[in-house]
Amino acid sequence: MVRILVEDDPDQAITAHDVLARGFIVTTSVLLETEWLLRSKYSWPRATIAAALRDILDMPSLRSAPDNILWAIDRFAAGADFADMVHLVTANSASGFATFDRRLAKQAGAGSPLSIETLT
């Protein structure tokens, strides 16, 4: 995915496009790694990263992605930590989410897929 988004190696970008065109799934770990690379190595701004992730998820050859991942991307675009929001959407069998991070509940907002308990 990163090769397609950054196109820093034209040959690899073509190969990556060909692979994704055959049909692909996006896993949680790939999304986390992609966001991290775009932010830390390529210094992409948050809005650009969010738009790029949405573009990947909008590709017609996408077969599967984590449930509610667009919610996580939207919260990330609004200022939340991407990994924290991914933790919330992938903990779908949990009844709640406990954290010491006081900002997490505020960043998740009223539409959080899980209730958030802020520990002291």
Backbone as JSON Lines, residues from 0, in Angstrom:
{"i":0,"aa":"M","n":[0.82,-1.2,0.0],"ca":[0.0,0.0,0.0],"c":[0.85,1.25,0.0]}
{"i":1,"aa":"V","n":[1.91,1.24,0.79],"ca":[2.76,2.42,0.87],"c":[3.39,2.72,-0.49]}
{"i":2,"aa":"R","n":[3.84,1.69,-1.19],"ca":[4.43,1.92,-2.52],"c":[3.44,2.62,-3.45]}
{"i":3,"aa":"I","n":[2.18,2.24,-3.39],"ca":[1.15,2.86,-4.23],"c":[0.94,4.31,-3.83]}
{"i":4,"aa":"L","n":[0.92,4.57,-2.54],"ca":[0.63,5.91,-2.05],"c":[1.77,6.88,-2.26]}
{"i":5,"aa":"V","n":[3.0,6.46,-2.02],"ca":[4.12,7.4,-2.11],"c":[4.8,7.39,-3.48]}
{"i":6,"aa":"E","n":[4.66,6.3,-4.21],"ca":[5.24,6.15,-5.55],"c":[6.72,6.57,-5.57]}
{"i":7,"aa":"D","n":[7.47,6.18,-4.55],"ca":[8.88,6.54,-4.5],"c":[9.76,5.56,-5.29]}
{"i":8,"aa":"D","n":[9.17,4.45,-5.69],"ca":[9.85,3.49,-6.56],"c":[8.85,3.12,-7.65]}
{"i":9,"aa":"P","n":[8.98,3.72,-8.83],"ca":[7.97,3.52,-9.87],"c":[7.74,2.05,-10.24]}
{"i":10,"aa":"D","n":[8.78,1.25,-10.31],"ca":[8.61,-0.16,-10.65],"c":[7.81,-0.9,-9.57]}
{"i":11,"aa":"Q","n":[8.15,-0.64,-8.31],"ca":[7.41,-1.29,-7.22],"c":[5.97,-0.79,-7.16]}
{"i":12,"aa":"A","n":[5.75,0.46,-7.48],"ca":[4.39,1.0,-7.48],"c":[3.53,0.3,-8.53]}
{"i":13,"aa":"I","n":[4.09,0.07,-9.7],"ca":[3.36,-0.65,-10.75],"c":[3.03,-2.06,-10.3]}
{"i":14,"aa":"T","n":[4.02,-2.74,-9.73],"ca":[3.8,-4.1,-9.24],"c":[2.73,-4.11,-8.15]}
{"i":15,"aa":"A","n":[2.8,-3.19,-7.23],"ca":[1.81,-3.11,-6.15],"c":[0.41,-2.86,-6.69]}
{"i":16,"aa":"H","n":[0.28,-1.96,-7.65],"ca":[-1.02,-1.71,-8.29],"c":[-1.56,-3.0,-8.92]}
{"i":17,"aa":"D","n":[-0.71,-3.72,-9.6],"ca":[-1.13,-4.98,-10.24],"c":[-1.61,-5.99,-9.21]}
{"i":18,"aa":"V","n":[-0.9,-6.11,-8.11],"ca":[-1.28,-7.05,-7.06],"c":[-2.64,-6.66,-6.46]}
{"i":19,"aa":"L","n":[-2.82,-5.4,-6.12],"ca":[-4.08,-4.97,-5.52],"c":[-5.24,-5.07,-6.5]}
{"i":20,"aa":"A","n":[-4.98,-4.9,-7.76],"ca":[-6.05,-5.0,-8.77],"c":[-6.64,-6.4,-8.85]}
{"i":21,"aa":"R","n":[-5.89,-7.39,-8.41],"ca":[-6.39,-8.78,-8.43],"c":[-7.35,-9.06,-7.3]}
{"i":22,"aa":"G","n":[-7.45,-8.16,-6.34],"ca":[-8.28,-8.34,-5.17],"c":[-7.4,-8.44,-3.94]}
{"i":23,"aa":"F","n":[-7.78,-7.75,-2.87],"ca":[-6.95,-7.72,-1.68],"c":[-7.79,-7.5,-0.43]}
{"i":24,"aa":"I","n":[-7.2,-7.85,0.7],"ca":[-7.77,-7.52,1.99],"c":[-6.81,-6.57,2.69]}
{"i":25,"aa":"V","n":[-7.34,-5.79,3.6],"ca":[-6.51,-4.9,4.41],"c":[-6.66,-5.35,5.85]}
{"i":26,"aa":"T","n":[-5.55,-5.7,6.47],"ca":[-5.58,-6.11,7.87],"c":[-5.3,-4.92,8.78]}
{"i":27,"aa":"T","n":[-5.62,-5.1,10.02],"ca":[-5.38,-4.06,11.02],"c":[-3.9,-3.7,11.09]}
{"i":28,"aa":"S","n":[-3.05,-4.71,11.1],"ca":[-1.62,-4.43,11.23],"c":[-1.08,-3.66,10.02]}
{"i":29,"aa":"V","n":[-1.6,-3.95,8.85],"ca":[-1.16,-3.21,7.66],"c":[-1.6,-1.75,7.74]}
{"i":30,"aa":"L","n":[-2.79,-1.51,8.21],"ca":[-3.26,-0.12,8.36],"c":[-2.41,0.63,9.39]}
{"i":31,"aa":"L","n":[-2.11,-0.02,10.49],"ca":[-1.28,0.62,11.51],"c":[0.11,0.93,10.97]}
{"i":32,"aa":"E","n":[0.7,-0.02,10.29],"ca":[2.03,0.18,9.72],"c":[2.02,1.27,8.65]}
{"i":33,"aa":"T","n":[0.99,1.29,7.82],"ca":[0.9,2.29,6.76],"c":[0.81,3.68,7.35]}
{"i":34,"aa":"E","n":[-0.07,3.87,8.34],"ca":[-0.2,5.19,8.98],"c":[1.13,5.61,9.6]}
{"i":35,"aa":"W","n":[1.77,4.69,10.3],"ca":[3.04,4.99,10.97],"c":[4.11,5.4,9.96]}
{"i":36,"aa":"L","n":[4.24,4.65,8.87],"ca":[5.25,4.98,7.85],"c":[4.97,6.33,7.19]}
{"i":37,"aa":"L","n":[3.72,6.57,6.82],"ca":[3.39,7.83,6.16],"c":[3.65,9.02,7.08]}
{"i":38,"aa":"R","n":[3.4,8.83,8.37],"ca":[3.61,9.91,9.34],"c":[5.08,10.07,9.7]}
{"i":39,"aa":"S","n":[5.76,8.96,10.03],"ca":[7.11,9.08,10.57],"c":[8.21,9.16,9.51]}
{"i":40,"aa":"K","n":[8.1,8.37,8.47],"ca":[9.15,8.37,7.45],"c":[8.92,9.42,6.36]}
{"i":41,"aa":"Y","n":[7.66,9.58,5.96],"ca":[7.36,10.49,4.85],"c":[6.82,11.84,5.3]}
{"i":42,"aa":"S","n":[6.58,12.01,6.59],"ca":[6.12,13.28,7.19],"c":[4.84,13.8,6.57]}
{"i":43,"aa":"W","n":[3.96,12.89,6.2],"ca":[2.67,13.32,5.64],"c":[1.81,13.91,6.75]}
{"i":44,"aa":"P","n":[1.06,14.96,6.44],"ca":[0.14,15.51,7.45],"c":[-1.05,14.56,7.67]}
{"i":45,"aa":"R","n":[-1.65,14.69,8.81],"ca":[-2.77,13.85,9.23],"c":[-3.89,13.79,8.17]}
{"i":46,"aa":"A","n":[-4.3,14.92,7.66],"ca":[-5.41,14.95,6.7],"c":[-5.05,14.17,5.42]}
{"i":47,"aa":"T","n":[-3.82,14.27,5.0],"ca":[-3.37,13.56,3.8],"c":[-3.34,12.06,4.04]}
{"i":48,"aa":"I","n":[-2.88,11.66,5.21],"ca":[-2.86,10.23,5.56],"c":[-4.27,9.69,5.59]}
{"i":49,"aa":"A","n":[-5.18,10.4,6.25],"ca":[-6.57,9.94,6.35],"c":[-7.19,9.8,4.96]}
{"i":50,"aa":"A","n":[-6.96,10.78,4.09],"ca":[-7.5,10.72,2.73],"c":[-6.9,9.54,1.96]}
{"i":51,"aa":"A","n":[-5.62,9.3,2.14],"ca":[-4.97,8.18,1.44],"c":[-5.53,6.83,1.91]}
{"i":52,"aa":"L","n":[-5.73,6.69,3.21],"ca":[-6.31,5.44,3.73],"c":[-7.73,5.24,3.21]}
{"i":53,"aa":"R","n":[-8.5,6.31,3.17],"ca":[-9.86,6.21,2.61],"c":[-9.81,5.81,1.13]}
{"i":54,"aa":"D","n":[-8.86,6.37,0.39],"ca":[-8.73,6.02,-1.03],"c":[-8.44,4.53,-1.21]}
{"i":55,"aa":"I","n":[-7.57,4.0,-0.39],"ca":[-7.26,2.56,-0.47],"c":[-8.51,1.74,-0.17]}
{"i":56,"aa":"L","n":[-9.24,2.14,0.87],"ca":[-10.44,1.4,1.27],"c":[-11.58,1.56,0.27]}
{"i":57,"aa":"D","n":[-11.47,2.53,-0.59],"ca":[-12.5,2.77,-1.61],"c":[-12.2,2.06,-2.93]}
{"i":58,"aa":"M","n":[-11.07,1.38,-3.0],"ca":[-10.71,0.71,-4.24],"c":[-11.7,-0.43,-4.53]}
{"i":59,"aa":"P","n":[-12.14,-0.56,-5.77],"ca":[-13.13,-1.59,-6.1],"c":[-12.64,-3.02,-5.89]}
{"i":60,"aa":"S","n":[-11.34,-3.22,-5.87],"ca":[-10.81,-4.58,-5.7],"c":[-10.63,-4.97,-4.23]}
{"i":61,"aa":"L","n":[-10.99,-4.07,-3.29],"ca":[-10.91,-4.39,-1.87],"c":[-11.96,-5.45,-1.53]}
{"i":62,"aa":"R","n":[-11.52,-6.53,-0.91],"ca":[-12.43,-7.61,-0.52],"c":[-12.82,-7.55,0.94]}
{"i":63,"aa":"S","n":[-11.93,-7.06,1.78],"ca":[-12.21,-7.06,3.22],"c":[-11.32,-6.05,3.93]}
{"i":64,"aa":"A","n":[-11.91,-5.42,4.95],"ca":[-11.18,-4.49,5.82],"c":[-11.8,-4.61,7.21]}
{"i":65,"aa":"P","n":[-11.08,-4.19,8.23],"ca":[-11.65,-4.26,9.58],"c":[-12.96,-3.48,9.69]}
{"i":66,"aa":"D","n":[-13.91,-4.05,10.42],"ca":[-15.17,-3.37,10.66],"c":[-14.94,-2.02,11.31]}
{"i":67,"aa":"N","n":[-15.72,-1.05,10.92],"ca":[-15.7,0.3,11.51],"c":[-14.39,1.04,11.33]}
{"i":68,"aa":"I","n":[-13.54,0.59,10.43],"ca":[-12.24,1.25,10.28],"c":[-12.39,2.67,9.76]}
{"i":69,"aa":"L","n":[-13.43,2.95,9.0],"ca":[-13.63,4.33,8.54],"c":[-13.91,5.26,9.7]}
{"i":70,"aa":"W","n":[-14.59,4.76,10.72],"ca":[-14.81,5.57,11.94],"c":[-13.46,5.92,12.55]}
{"i":71,"aa":"A","n":[-12.58,4.93,12.66],"ca":[-11.25,5.17,13.23],"c":[-10.47,6.2,12.41]}
{"i":72,"aa":"I","n":[-10.57,6.1,11.09],"ca":[-9.88,7.06,10.22],"c":[-10.48,8.46,10.4]}
{"i":73,"aa":"D","n":[-11.8,8.55,10.5],"ca":[-12.44,9.85,10.71],"c":[-12.0,10.48,12.03]}
{"i":74,"aa":"R","n":[-11.91,9.69,13.1],"ca":[-11.47,10.21,14.39],"c":[-9.99,10.62,14.33]}
{"i":75,"aa":"F","n":[-9.18,9.84,13.62],"ca":[-7.78,10.2,13.41],"c":[-7.68,11.53,12.68]}
{"i":76,"aa":"A","n":[-8.48,11.71,11.63],"ca":[-8.47,12.96,10.88],"c":[-8.86,14.14,11.76]}
{"i":77,"aa":"A","n":[-9.68,13.88,12.78],"ca":[-10.12,14.93,13.69],"c":[-9.15,15.17,14.84]}
{"i":78,"aa":"G","n":[-8.04,14.4,14.89],"ca":[-7.01,14.66,15.89],"c":[-6.67,13.52,16.82]}
{"i":79,"aa":"A","n":[-7.4,12.42,16.76],"ca":[-7.12,11.29,17.65],"c":[-5.92,10.5,17.18]}
{"i":80,"aa":"D","n":[-5.35,9.74,18.1],"ca":[-4.27,8.82,17.76],"c":[-4.86,7.65,16.96]}
{"i":81,"aa":"F","n":[-4.28,7.34,15.82],"ca":[-4.83,6.3,14.96],"c":[-4.84,4.94,15.66]}
{"i":82,"aa":"A","n":[-3.73,4.57,16.29],"ca":[-3.66,3.26,16.95],"c":[-4.72,3.15,18.04]}
{"i":83,"aa":"D","n":[-4.95,4.2,18.82],"ca":[-5.98,4.16,19.85],"c":[-7.35,3.9,19.24]}
{"i":84,"aa":"M","n":[-7.66,4.57,18.15],"ca":[-8.96,4.4,17.53],"c":[-9.1,3.0,16.91]}
{"i":85,"aa":"V","n":[-8.02,2.48,16.38],"ca":[-8.04,1.11,15.85],"c":[-8.25,0.11,16.98]}
{"i":86,"aa":"H","n":[-7.64,0.36,18.14],"ca":[-7.87,-0.52,19.29],"c":[-9.36,-0.57,19.61]}
{"i":87,"aa":"L","n":[-10.03,0.57,19.57],"ca":[-11.45,0.61,19.89],"c":[-12.29,-0.19,18.89]}
{"i":88,"aa":"V","n":[-12.01,-0.02,17.61],"ca":[-12.86,-0.71,16.62],"c":[-12.55,-2.19,16.49]}
{"i":89,"aa":"T","n":[-11.37,-2.61,16.92],"ca":[-11.05,-4.03,16.79],"c":[-11.34,-4.83,18.06]}
{"i":90,"aa":"A","n":[-11.76,-4.15,19.11],"ca":[-12.11,-4.83,20.36],"c":[-13.61,-5.11,20.39]}
{"i":91,"aa":"N","n":[-14.14,-5.56,19.27],"ca":[-15.59,-5.68,19.1],"c":[-16.26,-6.69,20.02]}
{"i":92,"aa":"S","n":[-15.54,-7.61,20.61],"ca":[-16.18,-8.55,21.52],"c":[-16.09,-8.08,22.97]}
{"i":93,"aa":"A","n":[-15.44,-6.96,23.2],"ca":[-15.29,-6.43,24.56],"c":[-16.53,-5.61,24.95]}
{"i":94,"aa":"S","n":[-16.76,-5.5,26.23],"ca":[-17.88,-4.69,26.7],"c":[-17.45,-3.26,27.03]}
{"i":95,"aa":"G","n":[-16.15,-3.01,27.08],"ca":[-15.64,-1.69,27.36],"c":[-14.15,-1.63,27.1]}
{"i":96,"aa":"F","n":[-13.59,-0.45,27.25],"ca":[-12.17,-0.22,26.98],"c":[-11.61,0.59,28.14]}
{"i":97,"aa":"A","n":[-10.63,0.04,28.84],"ca":[-10.01,0.71,29.98],"c":[-8.67,1.3,29.58]}
{"i":98,"aa":"T","n":[-8.42,2.53,30.03],"ca":[-7.19,3.21,29.67],"c":[-6.82,4.24,30.73]}
{"i":99,"aa":"F","n":[-5.54,4.53,30.82],"ca":[-5.07,5.64,31.65],"c":[-5.0,6.93,30.84]}
{"i":100,"aa":"D","n":[-5.17,6.84,29.56],"ca":[-5.08,7.99,28.66],"c":[-6.36,8.82,28.76]}
{"i":101,"aa":"R","n":[-6.27,9.93,29.45],"ca":[-7.46,10.78,29.68],"c":[-7.99,11.41,28.4]}
{"i":102,"aa":"R","n":[-7.16,11.55,27.4],"ca":[-7.59,12.17,26.14],"c":[-8.37,11.22,25.24]}
{"i":103,"aa":"L","n":[-8.19,9.92,25.44],"ca":[-8.76,8.95,24.51],"c":[-10.27,9.05,24.42]}
{"i":104,"aa":"A","n":[-10.97,9.13,25.53],"ca":[-12.44,9.21,25.5],"c":[-12.9,10.47,24.77]}
{"i":105,"aa":"K","n":[-12.24,11.58,25.03],"ca":[-12.6,12.83,24.36],"c":[-12.35,12.72,22.86]}
{"i":106,"aa":"Q","n":[-11.22,12.14,22.48],"ca":[-10.89,12.01,21.06],"c":[-11.82,11.03,20.35]}
{"i":107,"aa":"A","n":[-12.27,10.01,21.05],"ca":[-13.18,9.03,20.45],"c":[-14.56,9.65,20.24]}
{"i":108,"aa":"G","n":[-14.96,10.54,21.12],"ca":[-16.24,11.22,20.97],"c":[-17.42,10.35,21.38]}
{"i":109,"aa":"A","n":[-18.6,10.9,21.2],"ca":[-19.83,10.24,21.63],"c":[-20.13,8.98,20.82]}
{"i":110,"aa":"G","n":[-19.6,8.88,19.63],"ca":[-19.88,7.73,18.77],"c":[-18.94,6.56,18.94]}
{"i":111,"aa":"S","n":[-18.2,6.51,20.03],"ca":[-17.24,5.42,20.24],"c":[-17.94,4.07,20.2]}
{"i":112,"aa":"P","n":[-17.32,3.09,19.53],"ca":[-17.96,1.77,19.46],"c":[-17.96,1.04,20.8]}
{"i":113,"aa":"L","n":[-17.16,1.5,21.76],"ca":[-17.11,0.92,23.1],"c":[-17.17,2.02,24.14]}
{"i":114,"aa":"S","n":[-17.72,1.71,25.3],"ca":[-17.63,2.66,26.4],"c":[-16.18,2.67,26.87]}
{"i":115,"aa":"I","n":[-15.71,3.84,27.25],"ca":[-14.31,4.0,27.66],"c":[-14.26,4.35,29.13]}
{"i":116,"aa":"E","n":[-13.51,3.59,29.89],"ca":[-13.31,3.83,31.31],"c":[-11.91,4.41,31.48]}
{"i":117,"aa":"T","n":[-11.84,5.62,32.0],"ca":[-10.54,6.25,32.25],"c":[-10.12,5.88,33.66]}
{"i":118,"aa":"L","n":[-9.01,5.2,33.77],"ca":[-8.48,4.74,35.05],"c":[-7.66,5.84,35.7]}
{"i":119,"aa":"T","n":[-7.55,5.79,37.0],"ca":[-6.73,6.78,37.72],"c":[-5.57,6.11,38.38]}
